[in-house]
Amino acid sequence: MTDTPEDTPDLPAGGTMLAEPLRRAIGERYLTYALSTIMNRALPDARDGLKPVHRRILYAMRELRLGPASRFRKSSKISGDVMGNYHPHGDTAIYDAMARLAQDFNVRYPLVDGQGNFGNIDGDNPAASRYTEARLTAVAEAMMEGLNENAVDFRDNYDGTLQEPVVLPAAFPNLLANGSSGIAVGMATNIAPHNIVELCNACLHLIKSPDAHDDTLLKYIPGPDFPTGGVLVESPENIARAYATGRGGFRLRAKWAVEDLGRGTWQIVVTEIPYQVQKSKLVERIAELIQTKKIPILADIRDESADDIRMVLEPRSKNVDPDVLMNMLFRNSDLEVRFALNMNVLIDGVTPKVCSLKEVLRAFLDHRREVLERRSVFRLEKIDHRLEVLEGLVIAFLNLDRVIDIIRYDEDPKAALMAEDWSKKRPRAASEAAYVSPLSQGDEGELSELQAESILNMRLRSLRRLEEMELLRERDALMEERAGLEDLLAHPELQWSRVADQIRETRKTFGKDYAGGARRTLIEAAGEVEEVPLEAMIEREPITVVCSKMGWIRAMKGHIDLGQGDKLKFKDGDEGRFAFHAETTDKILIFGSNGRFYTVQAANLPGGRGMGEPLRLMVDLPNEAEIIDMRIYRAGEKLIVASTAGDGFIVPEDEVLAQTRSGKQVLNVKDDVRALLVKPIWGDHVAVVGENRKVLVFPIEELPEMSRGKGVRLQKFKDGGLSDLTTFVLADGLSWHDPAGRTRTESNLAEWLAKRASTGRMAPRGFPRDNKFN
């Protein structure tokens, strides 16, 4: 007997084991997952603009008879029915999707009418489903009009016990009206909301002119219409390009106005904020800008919102230009956002495609025509069914005595009625012999099963003579309607005319007289927000910057005498280290021993009444890093940076300016090497001195100019490292301060002049013992 390996699975009788490459196996399974995500979760259908979860929620609420005029029902009951009957996922996901359909700040035309806490524009979550109630809105009812008339296909639900619609009839282009967003596998969608009236006008134009260009449609749809209003400031060219390609973006700003407070004072009131911006986070962001003094001309912000949005912005001075203030807020906060358009949808519910505005409207119109045809065929079948019943009832009226006899005496009246030859029968009385009903013309003969069943179900009160006249009127009306339906199905131009009539009716229903039907988002032509220099917003005043040895920094008003620095107060165990004159509009550069430059605004420094604040709270300077130097930023000038290992290079000051708290790495150092010094450049030569007291002088041209790096060797050391460095004009000689404080100058430097990276010669007589030039 052959041994079977332990890892070989047991196979059923007659079964075979198939081997396939791992790449193919994983690829096929991942593709299956991707298709499931794209078609059943993330991308909306171009025909009704809904994802499966939203479609199932609306259909389940319809099955619960939760129409606009009905009573509210608990949301937990709704989400439970959706989960149990149609959507086999968590009830939390279902309830969140339903709650979003009820949020008028997220959905342009809400499809669910919510009662209770369904969240707010501040970003608060809805209450639990057991505390809220919901029903459908009139808009949702219009989305499902015709479901009982075979308007769309149905399919089995997840367990095959019920049927659910594949797509809703959709009386209006909901995809564009309410927009959509989602992330699939390898693709995403983001569609802005629009105004129904404008969409209907564009559809009517497209019916009239099927070959219309995208630019022509922009006459009817100038841009999105967001539920939170705002001002659309995108250029017409960009809007046209976005709609033509299905990709692009729209710049949306808050709506604001200046409110006069009298005596020359004023404040700005924001009444509408951009779409999908949480008001609470927006207020926090602006408050942070005020606290960090990034917008010095803004003094305070207050949120006075109730049912409507009202955010009050107070300027620091009545002389501030409101436009300058708002432009700064537009650049630094979500008072201006960019909505990215990506019209990636499912065409016919199967094929994902990035569509233009015309293609989306075309998909909706084709769907509406198909719905019209299906509803017409369904109505035609109903008319034929009713006409057949009417035919049998007329025969019964003309031969009432014989029908009564059969019903009274025959054991199987239904079979007897069907077997009887009614073509040879006559009216029931001689007085009626001359009467021939118009319904009976050409209708004599045998009865069908449906006709016999209808006769048996007929009530006794229907045996009166006037009933025949009512049947006559009903027959005429049905025959007229039938002829109209046959004519409609035979002529496409009539179909498009009927679709146009339906769209006009929808436009009238949800137009300006409908709550929220008027356009909310204004469209204005505005250019890009210009960068306003911070210095232009700060009042220019003289200050004296003082920083202690332990890194406590402050800015004292005015230019104090730096020679009296010993009179400044510091914390116990601390002492002064840096003190220099500056102005509030200056930027202060801090160079750390880790080789990074940090930048702080002089206007943001704490006042000089106290001891100041730790500099490490303003910038992300590590605890192990020391402050090497502190200076005022001068645009266009250059610096020399050097490390303790004797490496250095020239760097423009514009390259060391940092934009974030984390600073900007300029001099690369590692291991035990650290940044040693930074000096401004003036003159044509560089003088360096090492810890071994050897001095080297070389032309400044031998140093490279870099924005970041380790640098090049300045001086060669056998022991120790670099001690100090300076730049000077060779013709003027090299100067330093001797131990007595006197300035000495060495004019003949031929002994120390050599190539860069040389060892140098011992320092001249009288050179300071601390090996410092200054």
Buried (B, 14 or more C-beta within 10 A) or exposed (E): EEEEEEEEEEEEEEEEEEEEEEEEEEEEEEEEEBBEBBBEBBBBBBBBBBBBBBBBBBBBBBBBEBBEEEEBBBBBBBBBBBBBBBBEBEBEEBBBBBBBBBBBBBBBBBBBBBEBBBBBBBEEEBBEBEEBBBBBBBBBBBBBBBBEBBBBEEEEBEEEEBEBBBBBBBBBBBBBBBBBBBEBBEBBBBBBBBBBBBBBBBBBBBBEEEEBEBEBBBEBBBBBBBBBBBBBBBEEEEBBEBBBBBBBBBBBBBBBEBEEEEEEEBBBBBBBBBBBBBBBEBBEBBBEBBEEBBBBBBBEBEBEBEEEBEBBBBBBEEEBEBEBBBBBBBBBBBBBBEBBBBBBBBBEBEEBBBBBBBBBBBBBBBBBBBBBBBBBBBBBEEBEEBBBBBBBBBBBBBBBEBBEEBBEEBEEBBEBBBEBEBEEBEBBEEEEEEEEBEBBEEBBEBBBEEBBBBBBEBEEEBBEEEBBEEBBEBBEEBEEEBEEBEEBBEEEEBBBEBBBEBBBEBBEBBBEEBEBBEBBBBBEEBEEBEEBEBBEBBEEEEBBBBBBBBBBBBBBEEEBEEEEBEEBEBEEEBEBBBBBBBBBBBBBBBBBBBBBBBBBBBBBBBEBEEBBBBBBEBBEBEEEBBBBBBBBBBEEEBBBBBBBBBBBBBBBBEBBBBEEBEBBBBBBBEEEBBBBBBBEBEBBBBBBBBBBBBBBBBEBEEBEEBEBBBBBBBBBBEEEBBBBBBBBEBEEEBBBBEEEEEEBEBEEBEEBBBEBBBEBBEBBEEBBEEBEBE
